[in-house]
Amino acid sequence: MKKNLGMTLMELMVVILIITVLSTGVYQILRLLFKNFSFAETKLGVLQTVRLAMSRMRYDLREAVEKPAVVTDDDFLMLKIPLINNRVSAFAFNREERVFYTYATPDGEVQDFNATIDLSDMRPYSFSDGQILDFDVSLSYGDSDSFVNSELLYNSKIWVKVTMKVLYTENYEDLTQAQKDSLTISLETGETSSGERDARIREFSMLVVPRTSNWLLHSTQ
């Protein structure tokens, strides 16, 4: 009787040990799957949001009736786009706070393109602060109408390049301060502290040419 009881206790201990090992393994697998799912979900969310922002900018740039303008200072950049019926579309980025903003003239209203658009009138776009790391705009004509020969080339020298850098694999708000600091270093140098490319950062860019001839002609006067 005692022998049978001893064997039963030993078997019970073995079963408990097996359950513990299996539970730990299952937990690790589930944890890994959840982590991979979170990364995939973050990547998909970032990609979709950036694509929507880029699509809107592309559409507005293609529909511009005059040359777009870029307003900058040390910590701020704004792309202003003049649209039909005296309407204005704008996209801005606060580099210090890393917040992306959008703006459009309210329906039924008209707006002077040269009028100042205050940041308080703009709407933060989708992401919480920090997810978009940088926003830059390059204009082929710069600050002058220098391309006097481009009428015949139509669109070959008149373009706008928009570039966005984003934190692609993780949510910025979930990072520790040390991770945020390392991200800032990577953004400035393009590399991690060990000299490798930072895989967390992705750059998206597009080159847009005007659809209307008015923009082209006004750009070459």
Buried (B, 14 or more C-beta within 10 A) or exposed (E): EEEEEEEEEEEEEEEEEEEEEEEEEEEEEEEEEEEEEBEEEBBEBBBEBBEEBBEBBBEBBBBBBBBBBBEEEEEBBBBBBBBEEEBBBBBBBBBEEBBBBBBBBEEEEEBEBEEEBEEEEBEBBBBEBBBBBBBBBEBBBEEEEEBEEBBEEEBEBBBBEBBBBBBBBBBBEEBEEEEEEBBEEBBEEEEBEEEEEBEBBBEBEBEBBBBBEEBBEBBBE
